[in-house]
């Protein structure tokens, strides 16, 4: 089959295109900008790339089906031609993944407001290290496994990141509704995506819909410490296993410690020891990601084909070996060290929600005791650039010693009363004894940050950790600042 991907250079679209190529399909696509790293990976795989959207070109190429990414909308010239001409069938990315891959596999679908990409990578890594050949689709650039996509062996599980965002402009259901979960991992739940969901109850509703399509012989692996997930109820239609810190969880994270040497914790299963883990990934949140992935993979591998459904009380994932976690290196742009020189450490993080910022800052406070924590935040996501979570960002950024607030992305597209207000946030932080500055242009932020932190007269002797938070490019200033530090 000849498959054309609209928006092919996006991480999810590009990895799905590579999966389709691996499955033997002829794959091509277009994007508004053909840019690395995804463009390089696609080209090396022999995928034909086109810059921009052109209905006449699409007509000449004559694919069998067009996959429309959820970044596409009405007004796109190729979308309008497809609707007018009805010449070529079109589908959403989640729908084609279901039809071509997921409908035939036992799937682990990893969901949650935070940690989806890392937990998906962890699950794929654990299965591979335990001798299996899983398929997987990871919405980022993992270091382990060494690729973000793999078809795997048809008889082994498929692990996929379950995004609650909508599927396409013509399908407003959450992507994960298409993913046929055998095991659904519900890692956490908070309000996000204010452009899609009305409120927290609306987000909870779509997570509940997902749980309702988990089969009886499947399982929901639930963060038992999360009040917003607890509201979903008992889920009597399937088996439920809980993971967390508190009593009442089936899998418990105990003895968590984090310091300059790294992280250690133990994982117990119903009161019995499973593994003692020491690794390099920061934070309690990553320990929880590991525990969720371990339980999901262990239960999948322990499952006996056929026969009656085993009661939840008899489930035991501990045949999964967790020693390999000490070698797991994580995912790029998730607390990734970009430079370390002359007492300055530069970290890049994909964080764009208050909880993620607060947990990351607290982790680096533990890892670098006595250091000056500098948080540099770009209000970029469709929610972060609005006032929806502004109070949460004020509380989260107060964990830093100093804060630099970047330009609000696409500020002209928002009414002033709805737009994130960096000046108000900076003023609030100053009242909390956190030195804060805000900028209308990211280029100005870079120059001021460099002047404040790199000049010999201002650098000082105290160790400094500079953490950039953005779910986008931050106009390239992260890499440029890291280069200046190394120089």
Phi, psi and omega in degrees: 000144179260114187243130182248124182255121174270119186088038192292340183274357171294153186300310182293316181296316181297316179294324176293321177298320178294323175299315180298321177297317179297329179281358175100007180276155170278124188236137174210172181182178182221158174209163180287344175209123178272102190228147176285163006276341187297321181300322180295315181296318181295316181296320179296333178276001179083021180269131183281125184245142179232138182269125180083175184243126188219108181301320181296319178295317179299320178298317180294322181293328173050059176289164177284330180207148176247128175263119184258116179290159184283358171277348179279149180214172174301142185105337174296130186300324179287323175299313182297322179293319178299318180290320181290315189274331187053029186279333184225133176296148176226151181218166172277163177299311180301323181294317181288328174298318178299311187291322186267336186231301196288331181295344184254003188235164168268116193251138167259114183253116187262117186235163177146156177295324182234152167082007183299313185294314180296318181293323176296316177298319178299316181297315178298317180297314181298317180296317180295318181290341177262021169087011179256167179238073184286154164276156177199153174223113187247131184275044179193196181244092182284152169270330174222121353298169188280007178215157181270358182210147178195135181284322178071188180271135187301332182273352177263163183295162171242129181251128183220143176287121184263094182278136177275356179294163185288161189279319182191171181296339180256002179217100187270007173290152175300144180306318188295345177296335180277353200265009173046062184291132164271317170237125175254123178263115178252095193278327180185167181208122174219170176286130176202177179055058182297343176282347183246317186252145182285319186197183181299320180299326179293320177293317179300324181298317182289328174294322178294321177300319177299313183299332183287347178255009172281127185291166180302321182272006173269204184197145166257122175262113195243138170290104185286353179266353189267113182298325182289334174277327180299330180297339181295340175095195192280334182056061184291349182282350179212180178271145182232130176238136185250142182231136177171199181265327191276166172300148180096348174275142178292314175253130183237134173270121184234159172056041180289131177221141177220130176209194185298338182272349180134205185235141171223149175196162175248151177240122180248151177239110179049049175086356180246144183294138174247304183201150169253124189242132171230125183208181187263347185291139184281154163085152173296328181299322178285328173299320178293319177304316180296318180295318179298315180296318182297315180296314181300313182291319179298318178293322179297316182286333181280348185293135176264128181291140177074180178076181181290161178286125181290137176299150183299332181293340182265355183290143180207112182270005195286358173290344178286124180278126184253006180302327184296343183300335179296341181261355184289128186256355175090199187236140178299146180071011172245098183051044184272127177286122181258335179195151175209112187197139175051042176078008178245126174249129181249125182241137172249133181223143181282003187304131178214020177227144184306318181298318180297318179297314183297315182293322179293316179297320179295321178299314181288336172296320178290323185283332183233068182298132180088351181283158173273118181267120179247115178260129179240114191240130174254114176287094191239321184295165182299339177264317184297332182276003175251178179277358188306319183241022186299319178299320178296320178295323177301314181292320183294314184290343177293348176286347179270166174272328177212152188224136172241120182258121181280179181293140176292123183293133179052045183300328182292346181273356183241146172291146184302325182287343179260346190276141172310133185250092184296328179296316179295321178296316180298318180297319179296316181297320177300323179292342178261016179066028173252120179293123186223142176225151179229154189220142175275345179224133182293333177296320177294322177301314181301314182294319180291316179300317179297317180296319184286333190244339187252334180295134182307325184289338184248349189290318181074185183253350182286137176300142180232134174245117181255117184246117177268127177247118177195142173263017179221207187277341187053034180055027175079005187284339181295309179296323181291321177294318179300320178298319180294323177296314181295331181280000000 
